[in-house]
Amino acid sequence: MKRNDPRRLQQQRRKILEAAARFIARNGYHGMTMRALAKATSRSLATAYNYFSSKEEILFALQEEAFKSLIHAAERALEEVRPPSERLYVFILNHISYFTAHADVMRVLVHEAGSLPPAKRSVIRKLKRRYFEVGREVLEQVLEEGCGRPGASGRSATDTASPVELERITYSLFGMLNWIYSWYEPKRHGDARELARTMRHLILCGAVKSCPAIESQTELEPNLEVIETLPLVGGPASRQRRAS
């Protein structure tokens, strides 16, 4: 294989990024230096600089490559799937499968989103938005057509979900997806397919129009009486001590 073979260069670049993701996930972005990364990859410092000019470029490449891969994989997976409920499952499974295979990358994306300078952060934000739109479009189809099961339905043309409602549901889905790295254990919670099934159920049964489990806001209002917002300091324990 030639020294400058594109496949070899891409492979070496990927190895450095994978090592960087592991390092950042454990020590934080500011805890990483190019010298430490070179040592972790058993390469000379000069070799590391041949692929990336700085650790900032590495962090940017990690985030950019991750979101491009997610977008490409999601769009490709959804091409041949038509029923909205199945498209939702495929979208969720694609996300979970990627990040269970690259758990360190997920941690970097969540915790180091603000570590890039404004210009590079803007590029990543656009990719995030594009990925968000893929998920939003899938959920919009679910809201319109329902899950396809007896007793449940989508929304009619005169009863479409508001843009804000759709946005709330989409952010709720990503909220679940983005934090699986902090608790998910395949041996305990099941494989990626099982986790995707659970998340699909939570979103799907809450998004369709007609479902016995869906309650209106009015029906939920009485429950507000049991909510007590306590002060940061001087909660129940403090009051109990004073009373005694």
Helices and strands as residue ranges (DSSP letters): H 6-27, G 29-31, H 34-40, H 45-51, H 55-78, H 84-101, H 103-111, H 118-145, H 163-178, G 180-182, H 186-189, H 192-207, H 217-220, G 221-226, H 236-243
